Amino acid sequence: MYEGYIRPQENNHRTDIHWCAFTNKAGAGPMFIADKTFEINASPYLTEDLNNGDDIYNSQPLTEKTNYHHLNDPKPQRLIDFY
């Protein structure tokens, strides 16, 4: 669900979800089902690695890991960061 904004930032928050699944190519993985709707973000990037939009510096010290200014700066990880 990643949207390629010029400045890497959190994106593609979904609302009014009844269910979702995170599966690999074989179809294995967790599924979430709810009686009521819920909201979710899912990303192969850690939220703290993306710009929160408050300012150009992501409200944190610039380090090699957080000094992202361009679309291809953060690298996807082998995980799903969801909340």
N, C-alpha and C positions, 0 to 999 in steps of 0.2 A: 504494500500500500504506500510505498515511498513516492513522494512527489519531488521532483528534481528542481527545487528552488535554487536560485543563484547562490544565496547564502544558506548553508546547511542549517535547517531549523526543524523543530517539531512540526509534524503535519499529519493529515489524514485521520483525524479523530473521527470516530463513527458513533452515532447516537441511534437510539431506537432499535437496538439489536436484540433479537430473540435467541440467536445461537451463533456460534462461530467455531471453526476448527482450524488447528494448525497442524498440517500433516506433511510428511515427506513424500517423495515420489511413490513409495510403496503404500501410501494411505495411512500410515501409522502416525499417531500423535494425539494430543489432548483435544477434547471437544467440550465446549461450555454451552449449556442450555439453561435458560431461566424461565420462570413463570411470568415474570414481568420483564420489560425491556431494560437494557443496560447500555453502557457506553464503553468503548474500548479504543485503545491505540495499540498497534503492534508494529514493531520495527526491528530490523537487523542491526540497528544502531542503538547504543545506550543513550538515554535521554540527556544525561549530563555531557555527552559528546556533541550534542546539537545546540544551536543557538536558540535561546528562549525568546528572542525578539525584543527584550527590554533595552538592550544597547548592542553596539557592534562587538563588544568584548564578552558577551554572554555572561556578564556579572560574575566572572571568575578570573583568576590570574591566567595570563596567557602562558601556556606551556607548549611543548612540542605536540602534545595530544589535543589541546583545546584551541590552538591557533588556526581555526578553520575559517577561511574566507571564501572558498569556492566550492562548487558542487561536488567536485571529485576529491576534495580533501579528506573527509571521513571515509574510512573503509568499512564495509559491512562485516559483521562478526558472525560467527557460527552460533547464534543464539537468537531468541525472540524476546525483546524487551516489551512486555505488555503490561498495561495497567488500566 
